[in-house]
Amino acid sequence: QVQLVESGGGLVQAGGSLRLSCAASGRTFSSYAMGWFRQAPGKEREFVGTIMWTGISTRYSDSVKGRFTISRDNAKNTVYLQMNSLKPEDTAVYYCAAPQSPYTYVWSEQSQYRYWGQGTQVTVSS
């Protein structure tokens, strides 16, 4: 069982930055790929990015590429989402997620993820 808790959301002006954190329980966190998703009001949840267990390989959606960066600190069982140059359209609830098994390559398909956090709200004002 993996438990995920996001934090770091808030209100920021357009052009600003925020860093979200996702703290994971479990001793095998370092073996899991981790993903970030978001859901804007009235829209379906969408893929933001993912990071493999090594922390070396990452992938992002086109809408955030070049502005968002995912990293992880396996010693702290935490994955981060650094968001720069924020836009009003980035307003959403942001979720981190983990697959069922360790050493599993996952990308943008939500069905690949078994464990989800409760989400943290990010609001970008214009």
Phi, psi and omega in degrees: 000133179241130175247136184236135180227116178271154174205168175103356179290170179166194180257130180217151178280155176304137184093349181276187183227153172215152172237120176267148176238150175226109180266131184245143174271166176102143183280348184255021181307320184296349181263358185253135163292153180227144180236157172240136176228168175213156178223116177274158180304129177077006182237163177284156177293137184231156180288137174251307180184171181214157178223135179283170188294336179285340184083358183271318185263126177227160176212144184228156172288157181298330185289340182241352183303132181089347179245326183252147178224130176258136176217172179213151174236099185293334177292334180255004182053043186224140173242145186240152172232104177273122184243117179244164178050049185294147180238157177305328180287355173276354178300125184182170166270128183255134182237143167256157185210155179226149179284174181296318189238154175290166178052039178250125177284123179230151178227248192263349183283121183295331180295344179284345186257134183257324186247137183228146172278180183275347178094153175224136186278132172240125179236124181247119181267149181270000000 
